[in-house]
């Protein structure tokens, strides 16, 4: 039972979901850094109003931040969906493995009971023959 469960934990769907989560994390960090950059550029524009280069750089930084946030939202949804799918799959497989394990135990005990019944019959036959 442990080996298939270990394979699930190290399986491809989970690995893919982890990679999506890691990409989301990197993109979130990049968005945070870009938000700081936008704040700095906004401060520069306020300090020196009328400078077209600073205004263009601010606009570009704001567009980049917007794109990052948009992509981050999409990637976040994909990562969450992938993790939910993996969790669901793992729960389903774990339940199947546990049911199989319980069924194997039940079969084992039924077989032991059959052997004991057979042994009891043989012992009974032997005891009636000796009298």
C-alpha positions in Angstrom: 0.0 0.0 0.0 2.8 2.4 0.8 4.6 2.2 -2.5 1.6 3.3 -4.7 0.9 6.1 -2.2 4.6 7.2 -2.4 4.3 7.1 -6.3 1.2 9.4 -6.0 3.1 11.9 -3.9 6.0 12.0 -6.4 3.7 11.7 -9.5 3.6 13.9 -12.6 0.3 15.7 -11.9 1.5 16.7 -8.4 4.8 17.8 -9.9 3.1 19.8 -12.5 0.9 21.5 -9.9 4.0 22.3 -7.8 5.7 23.9 -10.8 2.6 26.0 -11.5 2.6 27.1 -7.8 6.3 27.9 -8.0 5.8 30.0 -11.2 2.9 31.8 -9.5 5.2 32.6 -6.5 7.9 33.9 -8.7 5.4 36.0 -10.7 4.0 37.4 -7.4 7.4 38.4 -6.3 8.1 40.1 -9.6 4.7 41.9 -9.4 5.7 43.1 -5.9 9.0 44.4 -7.2 7.3 46.1 -10.1 4.8 47.7 -7.7 7.7 49.2 -5.8 9.2 50.4 -9.2 5.9 52.1 -10.1 5.8 53.8 -6.7 9.4 55.1 -7.2 8.5 56.4 -10.7 5.4 58.1 -9.4 7.4 59.9 -6.8 9.9 61.0 -9.4 7.1 62.3 -11.6 5.7 64.3 -8.7 9.1 65.7 -7.9 9.8 66.9 -11.4 6.4 67.5 -13.1 6.4 68.0 -16.9 9.3 65.6 -17.6 8.1 63.5 -20.6 10.7 60.8 -20.2 9.7 60.2 -16.6 6.1 60.1 -17.5 6.7 57.6 -20.3 8.8 55.4 -18.0 6.0 55.5 -15.4 3.4 54.6 -18.0 5.6 51.6 -19.2 6.1 50.5 -15.6 2.3 50.7 -14.9 1.5 48.7 -18.0 4.1 46.1 -17.0 2.6 45.9 -13.5 -0.9 45.6 -15.0 0.3 42.7 -17.3 2.0 41.0 -14.4 -1.1 41.2 -12.2 -3.3 39.9 -15.0 -1.0 37.0 -15.8 -0.6 36.3 -12.1 -4.4 36.1 -11.7 -4.6 33.6 -14.6 -1.7 31.5 -13.3 -3.0 31.6 -9.8 -6.3 30.1 -11.0 -4.5 27.4 -13.0 -2.3 26.5 -10.1 -5.3 26.3 -7.7 -7.2 24.2 -10.1 -4.2 21.9 -10.7 -3.7 21.5 -6.9 -7.4 20.8 -6.4 -7.4 18.2 -9.2 -4.3 16.5 -7.7 -5.8 16.5 -4.2 -9.1 15.0 -5.5 -7.2 12.4 -7.5 -5.0 11.5 -4.5 -8.0 11.2 -2.2 -9.8 9.0 -4.7 -6.7 6.7 -5.1 -6.0 6.6 -1.4 -9.6 5.5 -0.8 -9.3 2.8 -3.4 -6.0 1.6 -1.9 -7.5 1.5 1.6 -10.6 -0.4 0.3 -8.3 -2.9 -1.4 -6.3 -3.3 1.8 -9.4 -3.8 3.9 -10.7 -6.3 1.3 -7.4 -8.2 1.4 -7.6 -8.4 5.2 -11.2 -9.6 5.0 -10.2 -12.3 2.5 -7.3 -13.3 4.6 -9.4 -13.7 7.7 -12.1 -15.6 5.8 -9.4 -18.0 4.6 -8.1 -18.4 8.1 -11.6 -19.2 9.3 -12.0 -21.8 6.6 -8.8 -23.5 7.6 -9.9 -23.4 11.3 -13.3 -24.9 10.3 -11.6 -27.6 8.3 -9.2 -28.3 11.2 -12.0 -28.5 13.6 -13.8 -31.0 11.3 -10.7 -33.1 11.1 -10.2 -33.0 14.9 -13.8 -33.9 15.4 -13.5 -36.9 13.0 -10.4 -38.0 14.8 -12.0 -37.8 18.2 -15.1 -39.8 17.2 -12.9 -42.5 15.6 -10.9 -43.0 18.8 -14.0 -43.7 20.9 
